Amino acid sequence: MSDYKIETKCIQSGYQPGNGEPRVLPIYQSTTFKYDSSDQMGRLFDLEESGYFYTRLQNPTNDAVAAKICDLEGGVAAMLTSSGQAASFYAIMNIVEAGDHIVCASALYGGTYNLYAHTIKKMGIDATFVDPDCTEEELDNAFRENTKAVFGETIANPALVVLDFEKFAKAAHSHGVPFIVDNTFATPINCRPFEWGADIVTHSTTKYMDGHASCVGGAIVDSGNFDWDAYADKFPGLTTPDETYHGIVYTKKFGKGAYITKATSQLMRDLGSIQAPQNAFLLNIGLETLHLRVQRHCENALNAAKYLEGHEKVAWVSSPSLPGDKYYDLAKKYMPNGTCGVITFGLKGGRDAAVRMMDSLKMIAIVTHVADARSCVLHPASHTHRQMNDQELKEAGVQPDLIRFSVGIENIEDIIADLSQALEQV
């Protein structure tokens, strides 16, 4: 599908039915797959043949949807996970082990920050967090001899910091490690990180890709561009024999598919964070309209931001698509067609006014979610980021009065009318 435009890929990629086969991607709702020969089953377990034998490892519905996301991002291989958190975990754990270190942009989704700052630390992996706006020298100083990856978000949730891909890619590659990017907010419709030096992309497919708040899910896509063998000593899991599979070497046996094959055959085998085929089916339906919805989200978000910017009770508004925003120029460089449908703002009355305004909304809901068809709000300091202390909140770009507003695809006049009546109550 590489010759098709991205709008066509949203609909056509991943699954191509043969003559007389279902036009719509089938749901392979089965845990197991039958074979006539135990010898053939054994070859599947040894990774000597490709095929399906247990859904925890692979499933035809999941593989078709992963292939579509892979094509949208311009990668060589991809896999689905049960959640975006699982994708962030697997993406790192696939190449690190106890005693290793990673470098992360500090402006991250609260759950991802907690995962890297605290949870994997219990497994012996340290993380250094750097200001996304740091100088090249400051970024370079964050690396250690045992650094194995660099991680950041295209557009940080909820700080809306736009990552400078070229700066972070340059630093990662100069130290011989891959650059991993969470592209959830921008989606491949607005940004393709591989074109700017990223090596691996993750997604919470729960957000815009699903688009309807129906299913939790995640995805990992490999560009195939990072040369693991060139830094073989850093990545023994990929470049030395795996005794759990009779000594195969992933880079030798699977080439550009080594990273995803290892993540599937090792991490998914042992940890089991598989996406259900039913969820993958619903995700695929969402992907078919992704290109239409993202455009509408972005248009509505920009109009809502402009309205809030002009309101007397609003202290500040942040949107990378808003002229004058700190990240406007970077956004235009990396995402010329738009950023995302999420904006943030604060009220002159501070945190108490923010809560009062949110409680007064009628159509726009308070939910622990973001980036679906329906408009919704959240107060991150009280909700998604409440596990962080004040210093961690500051580093993540989360102000105490920050309201995260995920602008939906309803009529913009109705969205603004609801904002207006709620602001009257403050």
N, C-alpha and C positions, 0 to 999 in steps of 0.2 A: 504493500500500500504506500510505499515511500514516494511515489509520483503524485499522489493525490494531495489536495489541500487539506488543512487541518479540520475544516468543517465536515468534509467528506469522511475523513478518518473517524470522527466521532461516531458516525453512523455505520460505516462499512468495515472498519478494521477489526481484527481479532477472530471473527467467525465468518467463514465463507462456506455456506451449505453446498453440498453436491446435488446432483440431479435427484429429485424426489425426496430430499431431506428437508427438515423443518426450516422455514424461512427465518424464524425467530430462534435465537440461541436457546437450546434446551437446558433444563435444570437437571443435572445428573445427581439426583438426590439418592446417592448410594454411598455407603461407607466402603464398599469393596467391589472388586472387579474380577470376573471369572477367567480362569485359564485352564486349558486341557492338560498342560504339561507342568509338572513340578519343577522340571529343569528350567523351563522358561521363567517361571516365577522366581527361581533362584537367581537367574541372570538379572532380573529387575532389581532384586534386593542388592545385588553386587554392583549396580550402576553400569552393567555391561550392555544393557538394552534400555531404551526409553519406552515408557508405557505407564499404565495406571494399575495400581494394585491396592492402594489404601488412601482414602481421601485426606488423611492428615498430611500426607506428603504431596499429593497432586490430585487434581480433579479436572475433568474436561471443561466444565463451566468456568471454574476459577481461572484456568489457563487461558481461555479465550479472552476473558476480561483483562487479565494481566497483559496479554499480547496487545490489546487495544491501547492500554495506558502506555505500554512500552513504545508503541508506534507514535502516539501523540507526543511523547517526550523526545523521540528520536534516539532511543536506546537500542541495546542488542538483546537484553533479557530482563524479565521482571517477574515479580511474585506478589501475591496478595497475602495480607496478614489480617488478623482478627480486628485490629484497631490501628490507628495512627501511632499510638504509644508503642505497640508491638513492632511497628515498622522502624521507629526511632531506636528501639532497643536492639533489634536484630541487625540493623545497618551498622551499628558500632560493634556489637559483640561478635559479628562475623569475622572481624579482623584484629580484635584485641584479646588479651588474656591478662591474668593477674600480674600486676607490676607495670602495666602500660599506662599511657597518658593520652588525653585528647585535648584539643584547643577548641573552644566554643565561643561564638558571639554571645554576649551576655543578654541581648534582647531576644528572649525566647518565650514561647508558650510556657506557662507556669508548670504544667505537668512534665514537660521535657526538661526544664531547668532542674526540677526536683529529681528526675530520673538520673541525670548526669552528675548533679552536684552531690547527691546523697545515696541513692540506691546502688548505682554501680560502684560507688566508693566502697561499699561493703563487700564487693567482689574483688577488690584490690585494684580498681582502675580510677585514676585521678583525672580531674578535669580542671583546666584553667580557663576562666571566663574573661574575655576581653571586650572592651567597648567597641561596638561595630564601627564607630567613627575614629578609632585609634589611628595613629600614624603607622606607616609601614615598619618603622623601627620598633615601635611598641608591640606590634603584632609579631614581629620576628623574635622578640625577646621572650615571648610566651612559650616558645617551643623548647622541648627537652630532647635528650638523646632517645628517650623511650616514647616520644610522641608518635601516634599511629594514625591520626585522622584530624581533620578540621571540620567543624559543623556550624551551620547557620541557617536562618530562615530567609527566604526571598523577601517576604514582608513579615516582620515580626508580629506575633499575636500576643498582646493587643497593642504594643507600642507603635506599630506601623512604621518601624525603622526599615528602610530599604537597604539591603545588603549590597556592598560594593563587591560584586563578583570577582572582578579582575584583580583587586587588591588581595582578596582572600585566596583566590586560586593561585596567584603568583607565590604567595607565602607557603601554601601547602606544597606545591610542586617543587619549590626550591629546597624543601626539607624532605622530599621523597615520600609524601603521604597523600592520600586521596582527599578531595574536597567534597563533602557531603552536604546537600542542600535540601531543606524541607520546602517544597514548592506548593504547599497546600493553598495558601491564600491567592496566589497569582494564577495558579493552574497553568497547564501548557498552552492554554488559549492566549494568555497574556505574556507569558515568559517561558523560555526554554533554556534552563540553566546550563545544559551541556554546550550550548553555543557560546557560553561565556566562561568556560573553563571548569565547570563542575564535573565530577566524575560519577557520582551516585546521587540520585534524587529519591526523596521519600515523600509520601503523601498521607494525610488523614483523608481517606476517601469519604469519610463521614460528612465532610463539608460540601464544597461546591460540586464535587464529582457526583456524589449521590444526589445532592441538591434538594432533597425533600424530607430530611430528618427521619429517614426510614431505617437506615442500617448503619451500624458502626463498622468501620473497616479501615484498612491501610494498604499501602503498596510501596514496594521498593523497586527502583529501576536502575540498571547499570548501563553506563554509556559504552562500556567496553574499551575505553580509552586509557585507563590507568594500567601501566605495565608492572604487574605484580612481580614478575621474574626479575625486573631490573633492580628491585629492592627486596630480593628473596629473603635476606636475613631478617628484615622487619616483619615479614608476613609468612611465617613458617606454616601456618594453618592452610595456606593456599599453595605453597611451593615445596612442601616436604610431604612424605608419605602419610596418609591417613590410615592408621592401623585398624580403625573400625570399618573400613572398606577394603581390607586386604592390601593396604599399601598404595592405593591410587594417589597420584599427585594431581590436584584439581587443575592447575594451570596447564599441565602437560596433556591431560586427557580431554579437558573441556574448553581450552582456549579462552576466547572472550566470554564464554558462558561460565567460567570458573566461579566467579563471585556468587552469582545467584544459585548455581548448582550446590555449592557448599552450604549456603544459607538454608536451602530447602532440605538437603539430605542430612545435615547435621542439626541445625537449630530447630527447624520445624519438626524433625524426627524426635528430638529430645524435649522440646518445650511445648510444641503443639498448638501454637497460636494461629490456627488456620481460620480463614474466613469461610462461613457456611455457604454452600452452593446457592441456596435461596437468596442470601444477601448479595452474592456476586451477580446473580440474575437481576436483582433490583438495581444494583449499582450500574449495570450495563444500560438499563433503561435511562438512568440519569445521565450517563455519559452521552447518550444520543442527542440530548438537547443542551449539552454543556456550552457549546459555542453561542447559542442563542441567549441562554440565561446569564452568562457572565457579562455579556454586553449590556443587558438591561440592568443588572446589579450595579455595574460601574456608572451608568448614566444616572440612575436614581441616587446613588451615593454622592456623586458630585453635586447634584442639585440640592440634596439634603444638607450637605456641608456648606454650600453657599448660603442657604437659608439660615442655618445656625450661626454662621459667621456674622451675619447682619443683625442678629437678635440681641437686644439690649441686656438680657439676663445671662447671656453666654459669655464666659470668660475667655475661652480659647477653643479652637477646633483644629484637629489634625487629620489630614488626608494627603497621601503622597500625590494625589491627582489635583490637589488644590493649588492654583498658582500662588507662589509665595511660601508654600510649605518648605520646611528645611530639606526634605528629600525629593522635592519636585524635579530637580535636574537629574538626579540619579534615576528616578522613576521614568522620566522621558527617555533616558539612555537605554535602560534595560527592558522597559515595558511601554513602548510608545503608543500602544493601542488602549492602555488603561491598566489599572492596578488591581483593585478588588472592590467589593461592595461593603467593606467594613470601614467605618470612620470612628474617631474618638473625640470626645469633647468634655469640657468641664463648665460648671456654672459658677457665677460670681458668689453665690451663697455657700460654696464649698461642698463638703461631703454630705451634710444634712440636706442641702437643697437638691443634690443629685438623687438621693434616696426618695425625697418627696416628689420630685418630678417623675421618676420612674414608676412610683406607685400610682401616679395619676394617669398613666397611659391606658388607653382603651383597646386599640387594635394591636399596637406594638406590645409584644409579650416579654416578660422577664423570664428568660430560660437559660439553662446552662448549655448553651449551644451557640453556634455562629454559622453563617454562610449557607443558609438554605433559602427556599423561596419566600418564606415568611419573615417579615421584619421582627427583630428582637433586640433586646438590650440586656446588659449585664454590668455589674459593678465589680471588676476583677479583684480589687483589694479586699473585698468582702467575700468573694466567691472563688473563682478559679485560681487566684494567686494568694489565698489567705494563709497558706502554709509558709509563705515567705516573711522574713523580718523586714523592717523598714529599709535597711541597706540593700537587701536583695531586691526589694521592690524598685528601689531607685535604679539599680543596675539593670533591671529588666525593662526600665522605661515606663513603669506603672506608677502614676501619680495617685494620691489618696482620693482625689475627686474625679478620677477618670471614669467616664461612662463609655463602654464599648457598644457601639450601635452597628448592628449588622443590618444593612438596608436591603430589604427584600425586593421582589419584582412586582409588587402591587402598583397601583396607579400612584404616581408621585404626589398628586394633589391630596390624596387621602393620607399618605404618610406624613406630609407636612401639616395637614390639619390636625392630626393626632398629636404631633409634637407641639403645635401651637397651643392647643387647649391644655396640655399637660404643663407647659411652661407658665401658663396663666395662674396655675395653682401654687407657684413658687413665690 
